[in-house]
Amino acid sequence: MFFEKYYISAEHVIGEGAFSICLQVTSKETKKEFAAKIMKLSHDAKQEIAALEACQGHPNIVELIETV
């Protein structure tokens, strides 16, 4: 589903961590560019998603577009 919506630019790695990688992606529909955090299946992301959802609207927190 994710790959049907976004082009991934593997050349534009924004950052890497123990459980994820952040890549520059482009929406196929709107052509807008985003940073996508792609997490390993072995990592439970529920707490991280909940924290981002709770902080939406704060000027120093990134906007959560969607989770897949």
N, C-alpha and C positions, 0 to 999 in steps of 0.2 A: 504494500500500500504506500509506504513512504517513497519508494523509488518510482512509483507511478506519478507522484506529485512534484518531485524535486529532482533537479540535476545536481549531481555532486561533483565538486571540484576537488579531486584528490590532491591536486597541486597546492591547494590553499588550506593546509592544515593550520588551524588557529592555535591548537594546543592538544597535548596528550596527557593523560593521567593513568593511574593504575586500573581504573574501571571504565574509562571512556576516552573518546577522541572527539574533538570539536573540529568541524569542517565548514567551509563556506559552501552554501547551497543556494540554488536559484529556483524559485517557484516556476514550474512549467506554465502555469496559468497566468500569473501576474508579472512574471519576469523580475520580481523583487528578490533581492539578495538577503539571506539570513545566515546566522550561525546555527548549526545543528549539532547538538550533543548526542552522539551515538554511544550507547552504553552496552557493555558486555551482558549477555543473558544471565551470567552467573551473579550479577549484582542486582539487588532489589532496590529499585529507584523510587519506591512509593514515598519514602520520607522526603527525598529531595524534591519530588514533584509537589508534595503537600506544602513544603516550605516556600517554593517559588509561587504557588497559588496564593498563599497567605500574604505574600509581600507585593503582589501586583499593585501597581499604582505608585509605588515608592520611586522617587526620581533616580535612585542609585541602583535599582534592580532591573535586570533585563526583562523584557516582556515575554511571557510564555505564550507562544502561538498555538501549539498543539502538542499532544503526546500520542504516540502510536505504539 
